[in-house]
Amino acid sequence: MNQVRNTPQITVVIAQCVQRSFISPLASPDPRFKPCKLHCGYNNSLRLLGGGPVNLPNSLENFLLLAHGGEGRTPVTGSEFVHVIYVDDEHPDDGSAITTEHFGQFGRHCVPGETDERGLEGFLGTGRTEEWRQLHNGRTHVVRTPGLNDNMFGTGFIPALTAICQEAEESYGVEPEEIRILNLGGWSIIKELFCGVWELMHHGIPDYRDLENREASIRFKTVAISDTLSYSVQREHHNVALEVTTMIGGQVLRSVEDAIHFCGLRV
């Protein structure tokens, strides 16, 4: 008698630009304290990383800790089926006209090896996300990209996502289209909305199962953006991103608890 195979829920968390240059805590709401024009600002950094006068919780890192399995002796239930892809901005100071123009427009940011006044490398993640980028657990992936849309094409993003799809199908019998995608980080109006939601739902990635057909693609059915764990430089841009996400068929997760449930984590 054939046994029914229970397939797990596989989720990919795409953490866009979770880096010090963009979301580091600031001493004051004064915009002059921002390390670059792309920084999310004082209020957003408090909302994401906590602290401040009322000692808010570090929502972003608390969630990512659960996605990575927690820090107890027993991993968080469901975390074994959650992948995290860190999509990091990277701008080596090569002296080229493109790099010079980019820094002139947005300010110097995400230069590998360059540290701030505290000795922290702005290229790397805030707090513990720098540590988590070094995990070699088969579920943590790091993609480095110099541009707004290069996280989809021209870098290692598609190979990383393709490898996850192949493993899900071969090891667990999960169709790639059924893999859930959760977008967090920034900027919600650009990278998350267009690269994370629109591209993955309506354009997709090349289908490794039909390489001869250049038109074949894997389009993910369930794609979400986390309101609480995402940012744009301006709040109105963030709100527009959430509205458009819903209009094009994506989901907007309002709370950290919603994101935890979406990923199948049981805490």
Secondary structure as the mmCIF struct_conf table of DSSP 4:
data_model
#
loop_
_struct_conf.conf_type_id
_struct_conf.id
_struct_conf.beg_label_comp_id
_struct_conf.beg_label_asym_id
_struct_conf.beg_label_seq_id
_struct_conf.end_label_comp_id
_struct_conf.end_label_asym_id
_struct_conf.end_label_seq_id
HELX_LH_PP_P HELX_LH_PP_P1 ASN A 2 ILE A 10
STRN STRN1 THR A 11 GLN A 16
BEND BEND1 GLN A 19 GLN A 19
HELX_RH_AL_P HELX_RH_AL_P1 ARG A 20 ILE A 23
BEND BEND2 ALA A 27 PRO A 29
HELX_RH_3T_P HELX_RH_3T_P1 PRO A 31 PHE A 33
BEND BEND3 PRO A 35 CYS A 36
TURN_TY1_P TURN_TY1_P1 LYS A 37 LEU A 38
BEND BEND4 HIS A 39 HIS A 39
HELX_RH_AL_P HELX_RH_AL_P2 TYR A 42 LEU A 49
STRN STRN2 GLY A 51 GLY A 51
TURN_TY1_P TURN_TY1_P2 GLY A 52 ASN A 55
STRN STRN3 LEU A 56 LEU A 56
HELX_RH_AL_P HELX_RH_AL_P3 SER A 59 ALA A 67
TURN_TY1_P TURN_TY1_P3 HIS A 68 GLY A 69
BEND BEND5 GLU A 71 THR A 74
HELX_LH_PP_P HELX_LH_PP_P2 PRO A 75 VAL A 76
STRN STRN4 THR A 77 THR A 77
TURN_TY1_P TURN_TY1_P4 GLY A 78 GLY A 78
HELX_RH_3T_P HELX_RH_3T_P2 SER A 79 PHE A 81
STRN STRN5 VAL A 82 ASP A 89
HELX_RH_AL_P HELX_RH_AL_P4 ALA A 97 PHE A 106
BEND BEND6 ARG A 108 ARG A 108
TURN_TY1_P TURN_TY1_P5 PRO A 112 GLY A 113
STRN STRN6 THR A 115 THR A 115
TURN_TY1_P TURN_TY1_P6 GLU A 117 ARG A 118
BEND BEND7 GLY A 119 GLY A 119
STRN STRN7 GLU A 121 GLU A 121
TURN_TY1_P TURN_TY1_P7 GLY A 122 PHE A 123
BEND BEND8 LEU A 124 LEU A 124
BEND BEND9 THR A 126 THR A 126
TURN_TY1_P TURN_TY1_P8 GLY A 127 ARG A 128
HELX_RH_AL_P HELX_RH_AL_P5 THR A 129 TRP A 132
TURN_TY1_P TURN_TY1_P9 ARG A 133 GLN A 134
BEND BEND10 ASN A 137 ARG A 139
STRN STRN8 THR A 140 THR A 145
BEND BEND11 PRO A 146 ASN A 149
TURN_TY1_P TURN_TY1_P10 ASP A 150 MET A 152
BEND BEND12 PHE A 153 GLY A 156
HELX_RH_AL_P HELX_RH_AL_P6 PHE A 157 TYR A 172
HELX_RH_3T_P HELX_RH_3T_P3 PRO A 176 GLU A 178
STRN STRN9 ARG A 180 GLY A 186
HELX_RH_PI_P HELX_RH_PI_P1 SER A 188 HIS A 203
STRN STRN10 ILE A 205 PRO A 206
HELX_RH_3T_P HELX_RH_3T_P4 TYR A 208 ASP A 210
TURN_TY1_P TURN_TY1_P11 LEU A 211 GLU A 212
TURN_TY1_P TURN_TY1_P12 ARG A 214 GLU A 215
STRN STRN11 SER A 217 ILE A 218
BEND BEND13 LYS A 221 LYS A 221
STRN STRN12 THR A 222 TYR A 231
BEND BEND14 VAL A 233 GLN A 234
HELX_RH_AL_P HELX_RH_AL_P7 ARG A 235 MET A 247
TURN_TY1_P TURN_TY1_P13 ILE A 248 GLY A 249
STRN STRN13 GLN A 251 LEU A 253
BEND BEND15 SER A 255 SER A 255
HELX_RH_AL_P HELX_RH_AL_P8 VAL A 256 PHE A 262
TURN_TY1_P TURN_TY1_P14 CYS A 263 GLY A 264
STRN STRN14 ARG A 266 ARG A 266
#
